[in-house]
Amino acid sequence: MPKIKGVFKKKNIVVIGGAGFIGSHICEIIAKDENARVICVDNLVTGTVTNIEPLLQSEDFKFIRHDITEPIDLAKFPELAGFEIEFEGIQEIYNCATPTSYKQAKRFAMETALMHSIGIKNILDLAEKHSAKVVHLSSSAIYGDPPPENSHFKEDYWGFVSSVDERAAYNEGKRFAETMCVVYSQKTGIDVKIARIFATYGPRMIMAEGRHAPDFVISALSNKDVVIHGEKDASSTFCYVKDTVEGIMKLMDSKEKGPMNIGSDDDHKLSDVAQKVIDVVGSKSKIKFEKSHSGMHKQGVPDIKLAKDTIGWFPVVKLDEGLKETVDYMRSTQSHYEQQGLWDESTLDRKE
């Protein structure tokens, strides 16, 4: 089949996993570009229409509910007729799809494994068909524990990850997906870029899933104990989602292929972050320590010199500012998320 590479009036940009946390923010930014149209593809396993609701009224934004582990021909969707994909093609693809559970590693293990094998091939097939550029969102999880001599991960560190433990579907899956991207690019010549995303926080994060920022905020808003899973000196990095998305989109617009670390190189004690959340909320919550979630790696810090030097990117949103925006968002949407069964452990199971 000949490749589709038409003359286009507006860029057709596909965001796989576009109803998820990072994907929805990418959709939002692209939707503001009068020279672009957005096709959001998501099976809603961990994403939610709530994240893209404000975009659904735009004629240049379309949501397609589809499991990308099944092949996809976007030209066959009648709702995309106005995008004229058969003639104008697709110019860019962002792969943000990661159906996984941070707290319960086995919850979506099969979906995660299939996404990072069959799913990534279907995405790359779509890219080859349309000669589209791709940014694949990989993860800091591919590194495993940081090397003892240096807590900062550089892109040339190969990592130390088990292929059979309870988090292998995600950690090893992300590694294999990178291999698929490189091999496919070498064989076909399509432009595939790899962004290794470190801990990111902000509005639209999945609730009650063991992620630090949203769990801290939920507890603080309820005046419950803010629980830290780990030792008292446990730490992590925190990159605000606006910064992360800017890095991803700068990588797309560059000649770089990566892999490239995208994250904050500021390490924060979790107890300090929890206290900041309590202070922002004005909560009576206390900080409590419990054992770590099973199978979790020690958090490392990204070396972001490559991103600084090649695409001119580094995070600019300070933690205090990002936490305030996150708290404000979660306050304003609490009742809506509760009605949708997306807020905390008492309501989360209603989503399935």
Secondary structure, DSSP 8 states (H G I E B T S, - for coil): --------SSEEEEEETTTSHHHHHHHHHHHT-TTEEEEEEE--SS--GGGGGGGTT-TTEEEEE--TTS---GGG-GGGGGGTHHHH---EEEE------SS-TTTTHHHHHHIIIIIHHHHHHHHHHHT-EEEEEEEGGGGBS--TT-SEE-TT---B--SSSTTHHHHHHHHHHHHHHHHHHHHH---EEEEEE--EE-TT--SSSS-HHHHHHHHHHTT--EEEES-TT-EEE-EEHHHHHHHHHHHHHSS----EEES---EEEHHHHHHHHHHHHT----EEEE---TT-----EE--HHHHHHH-----S-HHHHHHHHHHHHHHHHHHHHHHT-SSHHHHGGG-
